[in-house]
Amino acid sequence: MNIARSVPVYCFFVAVLFFLSGCASMNLDYEDPSVELISFKALPASGFEQNFEIGLKLTNPNNFDLPLNGISYQLSVAGEELAHGVASNIPTAEAYGESRFVVPVSASLFGGFKVIRALMSSQGKDISYQLKAKLDIDIPFMPKLTVIQDGVVPLGQKP
């Protein structure tokens, strides 16, 4: 009688092992998407906060669509955090395609002073920036993905 009760349990564990081995053998050819800063527009200030709109381009190098629930982002200039923001309703990046969108970003007055000081100390040389974006991809079991893009704003004189 004891053996009759344990047979369903053994069958269940064998089925789970087959399922897990099937998942492990799936070959997902996944590459991280990239996010690029493509535009920057100042909006009217509000109190001690300056508002901007930044244009972003999400490039999907995969053979499947990347639907997004949302994005959070941080923009640093000359090593100083300038602005940050969050957005939802981001368009889906189709397979082997791009998604372009504009998101709001805000900077505190005090954070802006640090960036201005860094710009003044650069003495007209090119200045670096970093965009750090956390993507909430709307695919089951897909973790949030952090993408970092470094770039340079050309301020120096051309020879």
Order of alpha helices (4+ residues) and beta strands (2+ residues): alpha-beta-beta-beta-beta-beta-alpha-beta-beta
